[in-house]
Amino acid sequence: MTIDRSLKLSSRLARSRNVLKRHERIEQLKFNEKWEDGTSPLGLPKVRVIKQVLGKKKKKKRGEEDDKK
């Protein structure tokens, strides 16, 4: 029995996650300069996850294609 196409995750790692692991949150806090060395890694503040949006490619107009040939 095969898996339905809608259930397959071909780009599983490319998607953004809603929850970060502790070390990822610390890296994000260091990048935002909100992390001080020596502080406890427990009880970290929330970190906003920025989702990457892949836009569609713009279609070329017919006039532009003729100019390049």
PDB file of N, CA, C and O in Angstrom:
ATOM      1  N   MET A   1       0.844  -1.171   0.000  1.00  0.00           N
ATOM      2  CA  MET A   1       0.000   0.000   0.000  1.00  0.00           C
ATOM      3  C   MET A   1       0.892   1.238   0.000  1.00  0.00           C
ATOM      4  O   MET A   1       1.862   1.302   0.756  1.00  0.00           O
ATOM      5  N   THR A   2       0.574   2.212  -0.836  1.00  0.00           N
ATOM      6  CA  THR A   2       1.392   3.413  -0.947  1.00  0.00           C
ATOM      7  C   THR A   2       0.779   4.564  -0.155  1.00  0.00           C
ATOM      8  O   THR A   2      -0.397   4.547   0.208  1.00  0.00           O
ATOM      9  N   ILE A   3       1.620   5.561   0.097  1.00  0.00           N
ATOM     10  CA  ILE A   3       1.171   6.751   0.822  1.00  0.00           C
ATOM     11  C   ILE A   3       0.596   7.743  -0.177  1.00  0.00           C
ATOM     12  O   ILE A   3       1.148   7.931  -1.261  1.00  0.00           O
ATOM     13  N   ASP A   4      -0.495   8.366   0.180  1.00  0.00           N
ATOM     14  CA  ASP A   4      -1.118   9.362  -0.676  1.00  0.00           C
ATOM     15  C   ASP A   4      -0.181  10.550  -0.881  1.00  0.00           C
ATOM     16  O   ASP A   4       0.587  10.899   0.015  1.00  0.00           O
ATOM     17  N   ARG A   5      -0.243  11.169  -2.058  1.00  0.00           N
ATOM     18  CA  ARG A   5       0.639  12.288  -2.379  1.00  0.00           C
ATOM     19  C   ARG A   5       0.503  13.444  -1.399  1.00  0.00           C
ATOM     20  O   ARG A   5       1.485  14.125  -1.102  1.00  0.00           O
ATOM     21  N   SER A   6      -0.698  13.671  -0.897  1.00  0.00           N
ATOM     22  CA  SER A   6      -0.912  14.797   0.008  1.00  0.00           C
ATOM     23  C   SER A   6      -0.266  14.567   1.370  1.00  0.00           C
ATOM     24  O   SER A   6      -0.038  15.522   2.113  1.00  0.00           O
ATOM     25  N   LEU A   7       0.031  13.319   1.705  1.00  0.00           N
ATOM     26  CA  LEU A   7       0.625  13.011   3.003  1.00  0.00           C
ATOM     27  C   LEU A   7       2.146  12.955   2.956  1.00  0.00           C
ATOM     28  O   LEU A   7       2.789  12.945   4.006  1.00  0.00           O
ATOM     29  N   LYS A   8       2.728  12.920   1.781  1.00  0.00           N
ATOM     30  CA  LYS A   8       4.176  12.862   1.664  1.00  0.00           C
ATOM     31  C   LYS A   8       4.772  14.228   1.970  1.00  0.00           C
ATOM     32  O   LYS A   8       4.197  15.258   1.620  1.00  0.00           O
ATOM     33  N   LEU A   9       5.906  14.230   2.612  1.00  0.00           N
ATOM     34  CA  LEU A   9       6.604  15.470   2.945  1.00  0.00           C
ATOM     35  C   LEU A   9       7.924  15.494   2.189  1.00  0.00           C
ATOM     36  O   LEU A   9       8.962  15.137   2.746  1.00  0.00           O
ATOM     37  N   SER A  10       7.898  15.905   0.946  1.00  0.00           N
ATOM     38  CA  SER A  10       9.120  15.910   0.144  1.00  0.00           C
ATOM     39  C   SER A  10      10.092  16.987   0.614  1.00  0.00           C
ATOM     40  O   SER A  10      11.304  16.775   0.607  1.00  0.00           O
ATOM     41  N   SER A  11       9.571  18.133   1.017  1.00  0.00           N
ATOM     42  CA  SER A  11      10.441  19.219   1.469  1.00  0.00           C
ATOM     43  C   SER A  11      10.286  19.408   2.977  1.00  0.00           C
ATOM     44  O   SER A  11       9.991  20.505   3.451  1.00  0.00           O
ATOM     45  N   ARG A  12      10.481  18.366   3.690  1.00  0.00           N
ATOM     46  CA  ARG A  12      10.237  18.362   5.134  1.00  0.00           C
ATOM     47  C   ARG A  12      11.131  19.348   5.878  1.00  0.00           C
ATOM     48  O   ARG A  12      10.675  20.039   6.789  1.00  0.00           O
ATOM     49  N   LEU A  13      12.396  19.414   5.491  1.00  0.00           N
ATOM     50  CA  LEU A  13      13.330  20.276   6.212  1.00  0.00           C
ATOM     51  C   LEU A  13      13.241  21.729   5.758  1.00  0.00           C
ATOM     52  O   LEU A  13      13.748  22.615   6.445  1.00  0.00           O
ATOM     53  N   ALA A  14      12.622  21.987   4.643  1.00  0.00           N
ATOM     54  CA  ALA A  14      12.556  23.343   4.118  1.00  0.00           C
ATOM     55  C   ALA A  14      11.484  24.177   4.813  1.00  0.00           C
ATOM     56  O   ALA A  14      11.532  25.406   4.765  1.00  0.00           O
ATOM     57  N   ARG A  15      10.528  23.530   5.451  1.00  0.00           N
ATOM     58  CA  ARG A  15       9.452  24.267   6.103  1.00  0.00           C
ATOM     59  C   ARG A  15       9.948  24.897   7.396  1.00  0.00           C
ATOM     60  O   ARG A  15      10.884  24.398   8.021  1.00  0.00           O
ATOM     61  N   SER A  16       9.319  25.987   7.789  1.00  0.00           N
ATOM     62  CA  SER A  16       9.675  26.616   9.056  1.00  0.00           C
ATOM     63  C   SER A  16       8.887  25.954  10.183  1.00  0.00           C
ATOM     64  O   SER A  16       7.736  25.559   9.998  1.00  0.00           O
ATOM     65  N   ARG A  17       9.509  25.840  11.333  1.00  0.00           N
ATOM     66  CA  ARG A  17       8.866  25.204  12.472  1.00  0.00           C
ATOM     67  C   ARG A  17       8.314  26.269  13.398  1.00  0.00           C
ATOM     68  O   ARG A  17       8.817  27.392  13.432  1.00  0.00           O
ATOM     69  N   ASN A  18       7.289  25.923  14.143  1.00  0.00           N
ATOM     70  CA  ASN A  18       6.695  26.862  15.081  1.00  0.00           C
ATOM     71  C   ASN A  18       7.486  26.922  16.385  1.00  0.00           C
ATOM     72  O   ASN A  18       7.470  27.942  17.074  1.00  0.00           O
ATOM     73  N   VAL A  19       8.170  25.845  16.725  1.00  0.00           N
ATOM     74  CA  VAL A  19       8.869  25.758  18.004  1.00  0.00           C
ATOM     75  C   VAL A  19      10.351  25.536  17.745  1.00  0.00           C
ATOM     76  O   VAL A  19      10.734  24.675  16.953  1.00  0.00           O
ATOM     77  N   LEU A  20      11.175  26.323  18.419  1.00  0.00           N
ATOM     78  CA  LEU A  20      12.621  26.161  18.307  1.00  0.00           C
ATOM     79  C   LEU A  20      13.149  25.377  19.492  1.00  0.00           C
ATOM     80  O   LEU A  20      12.568  25.412  20.577  1.00  0.00           O
ATOM     81  N   LYS A  21      14.239  24.676  19.287  1.00  0.00           N
ATOM     82  CA  LYS A  21      14.901  23.970  20.386  1.00  0.00           C
ATOM     83  C   LYS A  21      15.664  24.995  21.209  1.00  0.00           C
ATOM     84  O   LYS A  21      15.872  26.126  20.771  1.00  0.00           O
ATOM     85  N   ARG A  22      16.078  24.594  22.403  1.00  0.00           N
ATOM     86  CA  ARG A  22      16.702  25.527  23.336  1.00  0.00           C
ATOM     87  C   ARG A  22      17.955  26.166  22.739  1.00  0.00           C
ATOM     88  O   ARG A  22      18.142  27.378  22.845  1.00  0.00           O
ATOM     89  N   HIS A  23      18.811  25.361  22.113  1.00  0.00           N
ATOM     90  CA  HIS A  23      20.054  25.927  21.566  1.00  0.00           C
ATOM     91  C   HIS A  23      19.756  26.860  20.397  1.00  0.00           C
ATOM     92  O   HIS A  23      20.491  27.824  20.179  1.00  0.00           O
ATOM     93  N   GLU A  24      18.682  26.589  19.634  1.00  0.00           N
ATOM     94  CA  GLU A  24      18.306  27.489  18.547  1.00  0.00           C
ATOM     95  C   GLU A  24      17.782  28.813  19.096  1.00  0.00           C
ATOM     96  O   GLU A  24      18.038  29.869  18.519  1.00  0.00           O
ATOM     97  N   ARG A  25      17.055  28.761  20.200  1.00  0.00           N
ATOM     98  CA  ARG A  25      16.553  29.991  20.820  1.00  0.00           C
ATOM     99  C   ARG A  25      17.701  30.822  21.361  1.00  0.00           C
ATOM    100  O   ARG A  25      17.689  32.048  21.250  1.00  0.00           O
ATOM    101  N   ILE A  26      18.697  30.163  21.948  1.00  0.00           N
ATOM    102  CA  ILE A  26      19.860  30.888  22.478  1.00  0.00           C
ATOM    103  C   ILE A  26      20.630  31.541  21.332  1.00  0.00           C
ATOM    104  O   ILE A  26      21.070  32.684  21.458  1.00  0.00           O
ATOM    105  N   GLU A  27      20.799  30.825  20.208  1.00  0.00           N
ATOM    106  CA  GLU A  27      21.477  31.414  19.050  1.00  0.00           C
ATOM    107  C   GLU A  27      20.726  32.634  18.535  1.00  0.00           C
ATOM    108  O   GLU A  27      21.339  33.636  18.167  1.00  0.00           O
ATOM    109  N   GLN A  28      19.395  32.549  18.511  1.00  0.00           N
ATOM    110  CA  GLN A  28      18.581  33.670  18.045  1.00  0.00           C
ATOM    111  C   GLN A  28      18.702  34.858  19.003  1.00  0.00           C
ATOM    112  O   GLN A  28      18.773  36.006  18.565  1.00  0.00           O
ATOM    113  N   LEU A  29      18.726  34.580  20.313  1.00  0.00           N
ATOM    114  CA  LEU A  29      18.871  35.655  21.288  1.00  0.00           C
ATOM    115  C   LEU A  29      20.247  36.312  21.183  1.00  0.00           C
ATOM    116  O   LEU A  29      20.370  37.527  21.336  1.00  0.00           O
ATOM    117  N   LYS A  30      21.292  35.499  20.918  1.00  0.00           N
ATOM    118  CA  LYS A  30      22.624  36.065  20.729  1.00  0.00           C
ATOM    119  C   LYS A  30      22.663  36.951  19.492  1.00  0.00           C
ATOM    120  O   LYS A  30      23.291  38.010  19.502  1.00  0.00           O
ATOM    121  N   PHE A  31      21.994  36.522  18.431  1.00  0.00           N
ATOM    122  CA  PHE A  31      21.957  37.305  17.200  1.00  0.00           C
ATOM    123  C   PHE A  31      21.259  38.641  17.430  1.00  0.00           C
ATOM    124  O   PHE A  31      21.664  39.661  16.871  1.00  0.00           O
ATOM    125  N   ASN A  32      20.207  38.637  18.254  1.00  0.00           N
ATOM    126  CA  ASN A  32      19.467  39.862  18.571  1.00  0.00           C
ATOM    127  C   ASN A  32      20.078  40.640  19.722  1.00  0.00           C
ATOM    128  O   ASN A  32      19.520  41.649  20.154  1.00  0.00           O
ATOM    129  N   GLU A  33      21.225  40.181  20.227  1.00  0.00           N
ATOM    130  CA  GLU A  33      21.967  40.803  21.326  1.00  0.00           C
ATOM    131  C   GLU A  33      21.125  40.920  22.597  1.00  0.00           C
ATOM    132  O   GLU A  33      21.207  41.921  23.309  1.00  0.00           O
ATOM    133  N   LYS A  34      20.321  39.901  22.877  1.00  0.00           N
ATOM    134  CA  LYS A  34      19.515  39.861  24.090  1.00  0.00           C
ATOM    135  C   LYS A  34      19.987  38.770  25.045  1.00  0.00           C
ATOM    136  O   LYS A  34      19.343  38.520  26.064  1.00  0.00           O
ATOM    137  N   TRP A  35      21.101  38.121  24.727  1.00  0.00           N
ATOM    138  CA  TRP A  35      21.616  37.032  25.547  1.00  0.00           C
ATOM    139  C   TRP A  35      22.912  37.468  26.191  1.00  0.00           C
ATOM    140  O   TRP A  35      23.812  37.960  25.510  1.00  0.00           O
ATOM    141  N   GLU A  36      23.018  37.294  27.501  1.00  0.00           N
ATOM    142  CA  GLU A  36      24.239  37.598  28.234  1.00  0.00           C
ATOM    143  C   GLU A  36      24.869  36.290  28.665  1.00  0.00           C
ATOM    144  O   GLU A  36      24.172  35.385  29.124  1.00  0.00           O
ATOM    145  N   ASP A  37      26.182  36.180  28.523  1.00  0.00           N
ATOM    146  CA  ASP A  37      26.875  34.965  28.933  1.00  0.00           C
ATOM    147  C   ASP A  37      26.723  34.763  30.432  1.00  0.00           C
ATOM    148  O   ASP A  37      26.785  35.716  31.209  1.00  0.00           O
ATOM    149  N   GLY A  38      26.527  33.532  30.821  1.00  0.00           N
ATOM    150  CA  GLY A  38      26.403  33.208  32.236  1.00  0.00           C
ATOM    151  C   GLY A  38      24.968  33.160  32.733  1.00  0.00           C
ATOM    152  O   GLY A  38      24.739  32.770  33.878  1.00  0.00           O
ATOM    153  N   THR A  39      24.005  33.538  31.923  1.00  0.00           N
ATOM    154  CA  THR A  39      22.614  33.463  32.351  1.00  0.00           C
ATOM    155  C   THR A  39      22.108  32.035  32.201  1.00  0.00           C
ATOM    156  O   THR A  39      22.663  31.246  31.436  1.00  0.00           O
ATOM    157  N   SER A  40      21.059  31.714  32.933  1.00  0.00           N
ATOM    158  CA  SER A  40      20.510  30.366  32.936  1.00  0.00           C
ATOM    159  C   SER A  40      19.777  30.083  31.628  1.00  0.00           C
ATOM    160  O   SER A  40      19.026  30.928  31.139  1.00  0.00           O
ATOM    161  N   PRO A  41      19.993  28.895  31.059  1.00  0.00           N
ATOM    162  CA  PRO A  41      19.273  28.540  29.836  1.00  0.00           C
ATOM    163  C   PRO A  41      17.823  28.114  30.103  1.00  0.00           C
ATOM    164  O   PRO A  41      17.085  27.804  29.167  1.00  0.00           O
ATOM    165  N   LEU A  42      17.426  28.100  31.351  1.00  0.00           N
ATOM    166  CA  LEU A  42      16.056  27.740  31.704  1.00  0.00           C
ATOM    167  C   LEU A  42      15.205  28.997  31.766  1.00  0.00           C
ATOM    168  O   LEU A  42      15.672  30.048  32.203  1.00  0.00           O
ATOM    169  N   GLY A  43      13.981  28.892  31.338  1.00  0.00           N
ATOM    170  CA  GLY A  43      13.071  30.034  31.373  1.00  0.00           C
ATOM    171  C   GLY A  43      13.404  31.091  30.348  1.00  0.00           C
ATOM    172  O   GLY A  43      13.332  32.285  30.640  1.00  0.00           O
ATOM    173  N   LEU A  44      13.769  30.668  29.148  1.00  0.00           N
ATOM    174  CA  LEU A  44      14.131  31.610  28.090  1.00  0.00           C
ATOM    175  C   LEU A  44      12.897  32.374  27.616  1.00  0.00           C
ATOM    176  O   LEU A  44      11.788  31.839  27.638  1.00  0.00           O
ATOM    177  N   PRO A  45      13.083  33.608  27.192  1.00  0.00           N
ATOM    178  CA  PRO A  45      11.947  34.347  26.627  1.00  0.00           C
ATOM    179  C   PRO A  45      11.559  33.777  25.271  1.00  0.00           C
ATOM    180  O   PRO A  45      12.334  33.075  24.623  1.00  0.00           O
ATOM    181  N   LYS A  46      10.345  34.099  24.865  1.00  0.00           N
ATOM    182  CA  LYS A  46       9.878  33.629  23.568  1.00  0.00           C
ATOM    183  C   LYS A  46      10.662  34.310  22.459  1.00  0.00           C
ATOM    184  O   LYS A  46      11.065  35.468  22.577  1.00  0.00           O
ATOM    185  N   VAL A  47      10.868  33.569  21.382  1.00  0.00           N
ATOM    186  CA  VAL A  47      11.584  34.086  20.228  1.00  0.00           C
ATOM    187  C   VAL A  47      10.663  33.957  19.031  1.00  0.00           C
ATOM    188  O   VAL A  47      10.103  32.890  18.779  1.00  0.00           O
ATOM    189  N   ARG A  48      10.511  35.034  18.305  1.00  0.00           N
ATOM    190  CA  ARG A  48       9.643  35.024  17.136  1.00  0.00           C
ATOM    191  C   ARG A  48      10.303  34.253  16.004  1.00  0.00           C
ATOM    192  O   ARG A  48      11.474  34.470  15.693  1.00  0.00           O
ATOM    193  N   VAL A  49       9.550  33.357  15.394  1.00  0.00           N
ATOM    194  CA  VAL A  49      10.042  32.580  14.272  1.00  0.00           C
ATOM    195  C   VAL A  49       9.595  33.276  12.997  1.00  0.00           C
ATOM    196  O   VAL A  49       8.400  33.441  12.751  1.00  0.00           O
ATOM    197  N   ILE A  50      10.566  33.679  12.193  1.00  0.00           N
ATOM    198  CA  ILE A  50      10.259  34.351  10.945  1.00  0.00           C
ATOM    199  C   ILE A  50      10.129  33.309   9.856  1.00  0.00           C
ATOM    200  O   ILE A  50      11.066  32.560   9.578  1.00  0.00           O
ATOM    201  N   LYS A  51       8.964  33.268   9.244  1.00  0.00           N
ATOM    202  CA  LYS A  51       8.712  32.298   8.192  1.00  0.00           C
ATOM    203  C   LYS A  51       9.227  32.843   6.873  1.00  0.00           C
ATOM    204  O   LYS A  51       9.016  34.010   6.543  1.00  0.00           O
ATOM    205  N   GLN A  52       9.902  31.985   6.125  1.00  0.00           N
ATOM    206  CA  GLN A  52      10.399  32.385   4.820  1.00  0.00           C
ATOM    207  C   GLN A  52       9.320  32.099   3.796  1.00  0.00           C
ATOM    208  O   GLN A  52       8.817  30.980   3.698  1.00  0.00           O
ATOM    209  N   VAL A  53       8.976  33.107   3.050  1.00  0.00           N
ATOM    210  CA  VAL A  53       7.937  32.962   2.044  1.00  0.00           C
ATOM    211  C   VAL A  53       8.603  32.863   0.692  1.00  0.00           C
ATOM    212  O   VAL A  53       9.380  33.733   0.299  1.00  0.00           O
ATOM    213  N   LEU A  54       8.290  31.799  -0.011  1.00  0.00           N
ATOM    214  CA  LEU A  54       8.821  31.632  -1.353  1.00  0.00           C
ATOM    215  C   LEU A  54       7.817  32.214  -2.324  1.00  0.00           C
ATOM    216  O   LEU A  54       6.691  31.729  -2.439  1.00  0.00           O
ATOM    217  N   GLY A  55       8.227  33.242  -3.010  1.00  0.00           N
ATOM    218  CA  GLY A  55       7.335  33.896  -3.953  1.00  0.00           C
ATOM    219  C   GLY A  55       7.336  33.189  -5.301  1.00  0.00           C
ATOM    220  O   GLY A  55       8.258  32.443  -5.631  1.00  0.00           O
ATOM    221  N   LYS A  56       6.312  33.432  -6.051  1.00  0.00           N
ATOM    222  CA  LYS A  56       6.229  32.864  -7.387  1.00  0.00           C
ATOM    223  C   LYS A  56       7.136  33.657  -8.322  1.00  0.00           C
ATOM    224  O   LYS A  56       7.374  34.847  -8.119  1.00  0.00           O
ATOM    225  N   LYS A  57       7.632  32.982  -9.339  1.00  0.00           N
ATOM    226  CA  LYS A  57       8.463  33.659 -10.317  1.00  0.00           C
ATOM    227  C   LYS A  57       7.581  34.563 -11.166  1.00  0.00           C
ATOM    228  O   LYS A  57       6.465  34.196 -11.534  1.00  0.00           O
ATOM    229  N   LYS A  58       8.093  35.738 -11.467  1.00  0.00           N
ATOM    230  CA  LYS A  58       7.342  36.669 -12.279  1.00  0.00           C
ATOM    231  C   LYS A  58       7.387  36.231 -13.731  1.00  0.00           C
ATOM    232  O   LYS A  58       8.427  35.823 -14.248  1.00  0.00           O
ATOM    233  N   LYS A  59       6.256  36.323 -14.364  1.00  0.00           N
ATOM    234  CA  LYS A  59       6.181  35.961 -15.773  1.00  0.00           C
ATOM    235  C   LYS A  59       6.720  37.112 -16.609  1.00  0.00           C
ATOM    236  O   LYS A  59       6.460  38.280 -16.322  1.00  0.00           O
ATOM    237  N   LYS A  60       7.469  36.768 -17.642  1.00  0.00           N
ATOM    238  CA  LYS A  60       8.008  37.775 -18.540  1.00  0.00           C
ATOM    239  C   LYS A  60       6.940  38.141 -19.563  1.00  0.00           C
ATOM    240  O   LYS A  60       6.162  37.298 -20.010  1.00  0.00           O
ATOM    241  N   LYS A  61       6.927  39.386 -19.909  1.00  0.00           N
ATOM    242  CA  LYS A  61       6.005  39.829 -20.941  1.00  0.00           C
ATOM    243  C   LYS A  61       6.528  39.401 -22.306  1.00  0.00           C
ATOM    244  O   LYS A  61       7.731  39.200 -22.477  1.00  0.00           O
ATOM    245  N   ARG A  62       5.662  39.267 -23.245  1.00  0.00           N
ATOM    246  CA  ARG A  62       6.047  38.805 -24.572  1.00  0.00           C
ATOM    247  C   ARG A  62       7.025  39.774 -25.233  1.00  0.00           C
ATOM    248  O   ARG A  62       7.932  39.341 -25.943  1.00  0.00           O
ATOM    249  N   GLY A  63       6.857  41.056 -25.016  1.00  0.00           N
ATOM    250  CA  GLY A  63       7.743  42.048 -25.617  1.00  0.00           C
ATOM    251  C   GLY A  63       9.170  41.928 -25.096  1.00  0.00           C
ATOM    252  O   GLY A  63      10.117  42.146 -25.851  1.00  0.00           O
ATOM    253  N   GLU A  64       9.341  41.591 -23.837  1.00  0.00           N
ATOM    254  CA  GLU A  64      10.673  41.453 -23.252  1.00  0.00           C
ATOM    255  C   GLU A  64      11.381  40.229 -23.808  1.00  0.00           C
ATOM    256  O   GLU A  64      12.596  40.262 -24.004  1.00  0.00           O
ATOM    257  N   GLU A  65      10.651  39.149 -24.067  1.00  0.00           N
ATOM    258  CA  GLU A  65      11.272  37.937 -24.597  1.00  0.00           C
ATOM    259  C   GLU A  65      11.791  38.176 -26.005  1.00  0.00           C
ATOM    260  O   GLU A  65      12.862  37.687 -26.367  1.00  0.00           O
ATOM    261  N   ASP A  66      11.027  38.936 -26.811  1.00  0.00           N
ATOM    262  CA  ASP A  66      11.438  39.204 -28.189  1.00  0.00           C
ATOM    263  C   ASP A  66      12.663  40.101 -28.239  1.00  0.00           C
ATOM    264  O   ASP A  66      13.479  39.964 -29.150  1.00  0.00           O
ATOM    265  N   ASP A  67      12.815  41.014 -27.287  1.00  0.00           N
ATOM    266  CA  ASP A  67      13.957  41.923 -27.264  1.00  0.00           C
ATOM    267  C   ASP A  67      15.266  41.173 -26.998  1.00  0.00           C
ATOM    268  O   ASP A  67      16.312  41.535 -27.536  1.00  0.00           O
ATOM    269  N   LYS A  68      15.203  40.141 -26.178  1.00  0.00           N
ATOM    270  CA  LYS A  68      16.417  39.415 -25.793  1.00  0.00           C
ATOM    271  C   LYS A  68      16.896  38.477 -26.883  1.00  0.00           C
ATOM    272  O   LYS A  68      18.076  38.126 -26.892  1.00  0.00           O
ATOM    273  N   LYS A  69      16.042  38.053 -27.799  1.00  0.00           N
ATOM    274  CA  LYS A  69      16.434  37.099 -28.842  1.00  0.00           C
ATOM    275  C   LYS A  69      17.183  37.753 -29.945  1.00  0.00           C
ATOM    276  O   LYS A  69      17.583  37.087 -30.899  1.00  0.00           O
TER     277      LYS A  69
END
